[in-house]
Amino acid sequence: MRPVPVLAALMLLTAGCAAAEPAPAPAAQGVITGPVRASVLRDGDRWTVDYQFNDSAPVWVFQRSALLRVGRQPWRPQWWSVETPGVVLERQGRYDVLRTTDGGPVPREVRIVMHPRAGDLEADYDPALIFTDGTVALYSGQFDVMPMPSLEAVRALPLDLNGVDLPNSDPAEVRWKDAARPVLFKGERVDAPVAAKADTYVLFGEASIRQNPGVTTVIDPGLPHWLGEELGRFTPQVMSVYERRLGESRGGLPTLMVSWTGPTEHVSSMGGSVLPGLISMNFEGEGVLDPDAAALSRARWFIGHESAHFWLGSNGLKYQFAREAWITEGGADLMAVRAIQSIDPTYDARAELQREVDDCVRLAAGKPIATAGERGDNRAYYACGAVWSMAYEAARKARRGGDFIDVVADFQRAYGEDGMLTREEWLSGLTRIARDPSLRLGIEQMLDQGVADPTATLGRLFDRTGVAYQLVGGKIVLS
């Protein structure tokens, strides 16, 4: 998944292992072997997570510490409170940490009280999805921690930990328990599942589950009825387009989990992401209360983007580093446009792609795209990634026909074995298909140095690949 108004990145339930057995008992004096253990418990309105650490360390770092999109502030210090005496939770550098007030080792057992609430994060899965009937879904990855020798070492950590050698950074083994009823874990009601690297949302509450053709849905009862019906109907349609052209997705039949923040005035917001087997979405605002044409078109596009990640993104070909999110996010944007066009011939694809061009020009002016995440400008990955994908698509069409979904099929054949699509592979593919080594130079300059005039750079890229446009008043207008 995200108020951009739409970003994307969720999916359900296939990684990790689960069992209805309680977590193993700790060894004597709280010392454990194996991974860190975390026991999440909902008891009425009280939420706790009890940690059992496997090492004596002065600092424990939460590996997923993205900021809230609105305000760019850390969420844990506001939403979690530590009950264990002498232990504090605070922000250090780019990460949330647990440390002691006296500088000594953090106790092996720590209890935290959680106050789950809705909140959209930058380029990460929201910690919680809040439903209007009291149902709550928690993201499993938020509980992963690792030990560090000092606060100075924490402050030196980069934003992107991909490729960084970090000892003892294995995912926590989490036990999930609701005192009132079994939780929904990987599509099934289970009393107390235990899993490491579950990579999913675990649902606490009585939310009803509906089996629609091609998709299982968990829909907030407060969601406008028309929107729930459209999501359940259109999701299998767009998934069918991708499956027909790219083969079966990893993760099997998808689950669609949709929460509703409410009819906030002057807001029309959609957000979401994808995990193995699960598409998660959140909607907010009076702008989606009624099924007008604009809201319907946006909802369909949103489904198209999130569904595309089953093939290009978290469940298909992944990027190597976070700064390369433009590969999957921009690619999913263009995949969504092409899929919807094949379903609805009246769909205004040009308007959607024009928005991508306009946003890329605005966000790329004088700023390197590769570091957009550091600035909180994650929309740049979507917009510029889509624009560069349009150029790739046009080059392929001129030589071999097809559209960007065919480009993704090419990627699958070339790089599907290791499941990763790197920046170098993407740019080299563009060079081969276009037979023009100069094309990558403009993209690399936008990525690494930034350009003063993105319009001129994109114009040259479009001229050389065959993307149809006109320059009107100094602005690129797609034909």
URNOR-V911345 format. One record per residue. N is the residue number from 0. PSI is psi as a letter, one per 30 degrees, with the letter a starting at -180 (* if undefined). OMEGA is omega in degrees with one decimal (999 if undefined). Layout:
# URNOR-V911345
n=N psi=PSI omega=OMEGA
n=N psi=PSI omega=OMEGA
This chain:
# URNOR-V911345
n=0 psi=* omega=999
n=1 psi=k omega=-168.5
n=2 psi=i omega=173.3
n=3 psi=f omega=8.3
n=4 psi=f omega=-176.1
n=5 psi=k omega=176.0
n=6 psi=l omega=178.8
n=7 psi=l omega=125.3
n=8 psi=* omega=999
n=9 psi=l omega=169.6
n=10 psi=l omega=-169.1
n=11 psi=c omega=-123.7
n=12 psi=i omega=173.5
n=13 psi=f omega=-178.4
n=14 psi=l omega=175.1
n=15 psi=l omega=179.9
n=16 psi=k omega=-178.1
n=17 psi=k omega=175.0
n=18 psi=l omega=-179.7
n=19 psi=g omega=-179.6
n=20 psi=k omega=175.7
n=21 psi=l omega=179.0
n=22 psi=k omega=-179.6
n=23 psi=k omega=179.8
n=24 psi=k omega=179.3
n=25 psi=l omega=176.4
n=26 psi=l omega=-177.4
n=27 psi=k omega=176.3
n=28 psi=g omega=173.3
n=29 psi=g omega=-178.8
n=30 psi=k omega=-179.1
n=31 psi=l omega=170.6
n=32 psi=l omega=-177.8
n=33 psi=a omega=-174.3
n=34 psi=l omega=169.5
n=35 psi=k omega=177.3
n=36 psi=k omega=177.0
n=37 psi=k omega=179.2
n=38 psi=j omega=-179.4
n=39 psi=k omega=-177.0
n=40 psi=k omega=167.2
n=41 psi=k omega=178.1
n=42 psi=j omega=-173.1
n=43 psi=b omega=178.9
n=44 psi=g omega=-177.3
n=45 psi=k omega=178.7
n=46 psi=k omega=176.8
n=47 psi=l omega=167.6
n=48 psi=k omega=179.0
n=49 psi=j omega=179.9
n=50 psi=k omega=166.2
n=51 psi=j omega=-176.3
n=52 psi=l omega=-176.9
n=53 psi=g omega=-178.1
n=54 psi=l omega=172.8
n=55 psi=j omega=-176.3
n=56 psi=k omega=180.0
n=57 psi=f omega=-177.7
n=58 psi=k omega=170.4
n=59 psi=k omega=-172.8
n=60 psi=k omega=172.8
n=61 psi=j omega=-171.7
n=62 psi=e omega=177.5
n=63 psi=j omega=-174.3
n=64 psi=h omega=-179.7
n=65 psi=l omega=178.6
n=66 psi=l omega=170.1
n=67 psi=k omega=-177.9
n=68 psi=e omega=178.7
n=69 psi=j omega=-179.8
n=70 psi=f omega=178.4
n=71 psi=h omega=178.0
n=72 psi=l omega=175.5
n=73 psi=k omega=-176.0
n=74 psi=e omega=-174.2
n=75 psi=e omega=-178.7
n=76 psi=f omega=178.7
n=77 psi=e omega=-168.9
n=78 psi=f omega=179.4
n=79 psi=k omega=174.2
n=80 psi=k omega=-176.9
n=81 psi=k omega=177.6
n=82 psi=f omega=-177.4
n=83 psi=k omega=-178.1
n=84 psi=k omega=174.8
n=85 psi=g omega=-179.6
n=86 psi=k omega=179.4
n=87 psi=l omega=174.9
n=88 psi=k omega=-177.2
n=89 psi=l omega=177.9
n=90 psi=k omega=173.7
n=91 psi=j omega=-176.8
n=92 psi=b omega=-178.1
n=93 psi=g omega=-170.5
n=94 psi=k omega=169.9
n=95 psi=k omega=-177.0
n=96 psi=l omega=165.3
n=97 psi=k omega=176.3
n=98 psi=l omega=177.4
n=99 psi=l omega=-179.6
n=100 psi=f omega=-178.6
n=101 psi=g omega=178.4
n=102 psi=f omega=179.2
n=103 psi=a omega=179.8
n=104 psi=k omega=174.5
n=105 psi=k omega=178.1
n=106 psi=l omega=-178.3
n=107 psi=f omega=179.5
n=108 psi=k omega=-177.1
n=109 psi=k omega=176.0
n=110 psi=k omega=177.6
n=111 psi=k omega=172.9
n=112 psi=k omega=-177.8
n=113 psi=k omega=175.5
n=114 psi=i omega=-175.0
n=115 psi=k omega=176.3
n=116 psi=l omega=178.4
n=117 psi=k omega=177.8
n=118 psi=k omega=-176.7
n=119 psi=k omega=-178.3
n=120 psi=l omega=175.0
n=121 psi=j omega=171.2
n=122 psi=h omega=173.4
n=123 psi=l omega=-179.2
n=124 psi=k omega=178.9
n=125 psi=k omega=-179.1
n=126 psi=e omega=-177.2
n=127 psi=k omega=168.4
n=128 psi=k omega=-174.8
n=129 psi=k omega=179.9
n=130 psi=l omega=-174.9
n=131 psi=f omega=179.7
n=132 psi=g omega=179.7
n=133 psi=f omega=175.1
n=134 psi=k omega=179.9
n=135 psi=k omega=173.7
n=136 psi=k omega=-179.4
n=137 psi=k omega=177.0
n=138 psi=k omega=-172.5
n=139 psi=e omega=-172.9
n=140 psi=f omega=-176.4
n=141 psi=f omega=-175.5
n=142 psi=f omega=-179.9
n=143 psi=k omega=-178.9
n=144 psi=l omega=175.5
n=145 psi=k omega=180.0
n=146 psi=k omega=174.0
n=147 psi=l omega=-174.7
n=148 psi=f omega=-176.2
n=149 psi=l omega=175.0
n=150 psi=e omega=178.1
n=151 psi=e omega=178.6
n=152 psi=e omega=177.4
n=153 psi=e omega=-177.7
n=154 psi=f omega=-179.8
n=155 psi=f omega=-178.0
n=156 psi=k omega=176.7
n=157 psi=l omega=177.8
n=158 psi=e omega=-178.9
n=159 psi=j omega=-179.2
n=160 psi=f omega=177.1
n=161 psi=k omega=178.4
n=162 psi=f omega=178.3
n=163 psi=k omega=-178.4
n=164 psi=j omega=-177.7
n=165 psi=j omega=179.5
n=166 psi=k omega=174.6
n=167 psi=h omega=-179.6
n=168 psi=g omega=178.8
n=169 psi=l omega=179.7
n=170 psi=k omega=178.5
n=171 psi=k omega=172.1
n=172 psi=j omega=-170.9
n=173 psi=k omega=173.6
n=174 psi=k omega=-174.6
n=175 psi=k omega=-176.5
n=176 psi=k omega=171.5
n=177 psi=k omega=-176.8
n=178 psi=f omega=-174.3
n=179 psi=e omega=-172.9
n=180 psi=l omega=174.6
n=181 psi=l omega=176.5
n=182 psi=l omega=173.1
n=183 psi=j omega=-175.4
n=184 psi=j omega=179.5
n=185 psi=h omega=173.5
n=186 psi=g omega=-178.6
n=187 psi=l omega=173.0
n=188 psi=k omega=-177.1
n=189 psi=k omega=-174.4
n=190 psi=e omega=-177.8
n=191 psi=i omega=-178.4
n=192 psi=k omega=176.6
n=193 psi=k omega=-177.8
n=194 psi=k omega=168.6
n=195 psi=k omega=-178.6
n=196 psi=h omega=179.5
n=197 psi=e omega=176.7
n=198 psi=h omega=-175.7
n=199 psi=l omega=167.8
n=200 psi=k omega=177.4
n=201 psi=k omega=-170.4
n=202 psi=k omega=177.6
n=203 psi=j omega=177.9
n=204 psi=a omega=-172.8
n=205 psi=g omega=-176.2
n=206 psi=k omega=-179.6
n=207 psi=k omega=-179.3
n=208 psi=k omega=179.0
n=209 psi=k omega=178.1
n=210 psi=j omega=175.2
n=211 psi=l omega=176.3
n=212 psi=j omega=175.2
n=213 psi=f omega=-178.4
n=214 psi=k omega=171.3
n=215 psi=k omega=-175.2
n=216 psi=k omega=169.0
n=217 psi=j omega=-170.6
n=218 psi=k omega=174.9
n=219 psi=k omega=-179.3
n=220 psi=f omega=178.2
n=221 psi=f omega=-179.0
n=222 psi=k omega=176.3
n=223 psi=k omega=-171.3
n=224 psi=e omega=-176.6
n=225 psi=e omega=-176.3
n=226 psi=e omega=176.6
n=227 psi=e omega=179.0
n=228 psi=e omega=-179.2
n=229 psi=e omega=178.8
n=230 psi=e omega=-179.9
n=231 psi=e omega=-177.7
n=232 psi=e omega=-171.1
n=233 psi=f omega=-178.2
n=234 psi=e omega=178.6
n=235 psi=f omega=177.3
n=236 psi=e omega=-177.5
n=237 psi=e omega=175.3
n=238 psi=e omega=179.5
n=239 psi=e omega=177.8
n=240 psi=e omega=-179.0
n=241 psi=e omega=-179.1
n=242 psi=e omega=-179.5
n=243 psi=e omega=-173.5
n=244 psi=f omega=-174.9
n=245 psi=f omega=-178.2
n=246 psi=l omega=-177.8
n=247 psi=k omega=178.5
n=248 psi=l omega=173.4
n=249 psi=k omega=177.7
n=250 psi=f omega=175.5
n=251 psi=a omega=-176.9
n=252 psi=k omega=-176.0
n=253 psi=l omega=168.5
n=254 psi=k omega=178.9
n=255 psi=j omega=-178.7
n=256 psi=j omega=-172.3
n=257 psi=k omega=176.1
n=258 psi=l omega=-174.2
n=259 psi=j omega=-179.2
n=260 psi=f omega=177.7
n=261 psi=l omega=-175.1
n=262 psi=h omega=-179.5
n=263 psi=k omega=-178.5
n=264 psi=k omega=175.0
n=265 psi=g omega=-179.8
n=266 psi=k omega=169.8
n=267 psi=j omega=-169.5
n=268 psi=k omega=174.7
n=269 psi=k omega=178.2
n=270 psi=l omega=179.3
n=271 psi=a omega=178.7
n=272 psi=a omega=-172.4
n=273 psi=k omega=173.2
n=274 psi=l omega=-177.8
n=275 psi=j omega=176.5
n=276 psi=f omega=-173.6
n=277 psi=k omega=167.8
n=278 psi=k omega=179.3
n=279 psi=k omega=-179.3
n=280 psi=l omega=171.7
n=281 psi=k omega=179.3
n=282 psi=k omega=179.4
n=283 psi=k omega=166.8
n=284 psi=l omega=178.8
n=285 psi=f omega=-178.2
n=286 psi=f omega=178.9
n=287 psi=g omega=-180.0
n=288 psi=e omega=-175.5
n=289 psi=k omega=-175.9
n=290 psi=i omega=175.3
n=291 psi=l omega=-172.3
n=292 psi=e omega=-177.6
n=293 psi=e omega=-179.8
n=294 psi=e omega=179.1
n=295 psi=e omega=179.7
n=296 psi=e omega=-178.9
n=297 psi=e omega=179.4
n=298 psi=e omega=179.3
n=299 psi=e omega=178.6
n=300 psi=e omega=-178.9
n=301 psi=e omega=176.9
n=302 psi=e omega=180.0
n=303 psi=e omega=179.8
n=304 psi=e omega=-176.1
n=305 psi=e omega=179.1
n=306 psi=e omega=-179.6
n=307 psi=f omega=-178.2
n=308 psi=f omega=171.9
n=309 psi=f omega=-179.2
n=310 psi=e omega=179.5
n=311 psi=j omega=-175.7
n=312 psi=b omega=-169.8
n=313 psi=f omega=-179.0
n=314 psi=f omega=179.9
n=315 psi=b omega=176.6
n=316 psi=k omega=-177.0
n=317 psi=l omega=171.6
n=318 psi=l omega=-176.8
n=319 psi=e omega=-178.8
n=320 psi=l omega=-176.7
n=321 psi=e omega=179.8
n=322 psi=f omega=177.9
n=323 psi=g omega=179.6
n=324 psi=f omega=178.4
n=325 psi=f omega=-178.8
n=326 psi=e omega=-176.4
n=327 psi=e omega=-177.3
n=328 psi=e omega=176.8
n=329 psi=e omega=177.4
n=330 psi=e omega=178.2
n=331 psi=e omega=175.4
n=332 psi=e omega=-177.2
n=333 psi=e omega=174.5
n=334 psi=e omega=-179.5
n=335 psi=e omega=179.9
n=336 psi=e omega=-176.9
n=337 psi=e omega=179.3
n=338 psi=e omega=-178.8
n=339 psi=e omega=176.3
n=340 psi=e omega=-177.7
n=341 psi=f omega=179.3
n=342 psi=e omega=-175.0
n=343 psi=j omega=-178.3
n=344 psi=f omega=-179.7
n=345 psi=f omega=-177.6
n=346 psi=k omega=-177.6
n=347 psi=i omega=-178.7
n=348 psi=e omega=-176.7
n=349 psi=e omega=-179.7
n=350 psi=e omega=179.5
n=351 psi=e omega=-179.4
n=352 psi=e omega=175.7
n=353 psi=e omega=177.2
n=354 psi=e omega=177.5
n=355 psi=e omega=179.8
n=356 psi=e omega=-177.9
n=357 psi=e omega=-179.0
n=358 psi=e omega=178.7
n=359 psi=e omega=178.9
n=360 psi=e omega=-177.9
n=361 psi=e omega=-173.2
n=362 psi=f omega=-177.0
n=363 psi=f omega=-174.5
n=364 psi=j omega=174.9
n=365 psi=g omega=-176.9
n=366 psi=k omega=177.1
n=367 psi=k omega=-177.9
n=368 psi=e omega=-176.4
n=369 psi=f omega=-178.2
n=370 psi=g omega=-178.9
n=371 psi=e omega=179.9
n=372 psi=e omega=178.1
n=373 psi=e omega=-178.6
n=374 psi=f omega=-174.1
n=375 psi=g omega=-179.8
n=376 psi=h omega=-175.0
n=377 psi=f omega=176.9
n=378 psi=f omega=179.5
n=379 psi=e omega=178.7
n=380 psi=e omega=-179.3
n=381 psi=e omega=-172.6
n=382 psi=e omega=-177.8
n=383 psi=e omega=174.7
n=384 psi=e omega=177.9
n=385 psi=e omega=-179.4
n=386 psi=e omega=177.8
n=387 psi=e omega=176.5
n=388 psi=e omega=175.6
n=389 psi=e omega=178.6
n=390 psi=e omega=177.1
n=391 psi=e omega=179.6
n=392 psi=e omega=-178.6
n=393 psi=e omega=178.9
n=394 psi=e omega=178.4
n=395 psi=e omega=-179.7
n=396 psi=e omega=-179.2
n=397 psi=e omega=-175.6
n=398 psi=e omega=-171.9
n=399 psi=f omega=-175.8
n=400 psi=a omega=177.1
n=401 psi=a omega=179.5
n=402 psi=a omega=-173.1
n=403 psi=f omega=175.1
n=404 psi=e omega=174.0
n=405 psi=e omega=175.3
n=406 psi=e omega=178.5
n=407 psi=e omega=175.8
n=408 psi=e omega=175.0
n=409 psi=e omega=178.2
n=410 psi=e omega=179.7
n=411 psi=e omega=-178.3
n=412 psi=e omega=-174.9
n=413 psi=e omega=-169.8
n=414 psi=g omega=-175.8
n=415 psi=f omega=-174.6
n=416 psi=e omega=179.5
n=417 psi=f omega=174.3
n=418 psi=g omega=-177.9
n=419 psi=k omega=175.9
n=420 psi=j omega=-175.7
n=421 psi=l omega=176.0
n=422 psi=e omega=-178.5
n=423 psi=e omega=178.8
n=424 psi=e omega=179.5
n=425 psi=e omega=-177.3
n=426 psi=e omega=177.5
n=427 psi=e omega=176.2
n=428 psi=e omega=176.6
n=429 psi=e omega=-179.9
n=430 psi=e omega=-178.8
n=431 psi=e omega=-174.5
n=432 psi=e omega=-178.5
n=433 psi=f omega=-176.4
n=434 psi=h omega=-178.2
n=435 psi=j omega=-177.6
n=436 psi=f omega=-178.8
n=437 psi=f omega=-174.6
n=438 psi=e omega=-176.5
n=439 psi=f omega=-175.5
n=440 psi=e omega=178.9
n=441 psi=e omega=178.5
n=442 psi=e omega=179.7
n=443 psi=e omega=177.6
n=444 psi=e omega=176.9
n=445 psi=e omega=-179.4
n=446 psi=e omega=-166.2
n=447 psi=e omega=-178.4
n=448 psi=f omega=-170.6
n=449 psi=l omega=179.5
n=450 psi=k omega=-179.4
n=451 psi=e omega=-176.1
n=452 psi=i omega=-179.2
n=453 psi=e omega=179.3
n=454 psi=e omega=-179.7
n=455 psi=e omega=-179.4
n=456 psi=e omega=179.6
n=457 psi=e omega=177.1
n=458 psi=e omega=178.4
n=459 psi=e omega=179.2
n=460 psi=e omega=179.0
n=461 psi=e omega=179.2
n=462 psi=e omega=-174.0
n=463 psi=f omega=-178.6
n=464 psi=f omega=177.0
n=465 psi=g omega=174.2
n=466 psi=k omega=-175.6
n=467 psi=k omega=178.3
n=468 psi=l omega=171.2
n=469 psi=l omega=174.5
n=470 psi=j omega=-175.6
n=471 psi=j omega=-179.0
n=472 psi=h omega=180.0
n=473 psi=g omega=-177.9
n=474 psi=k omega=174.2
n=475 psi=k omega=177.7
n=476 psi=j omega=-178.6
n=477 psi=k omega=-179.6
n=478 psi=* omega=999
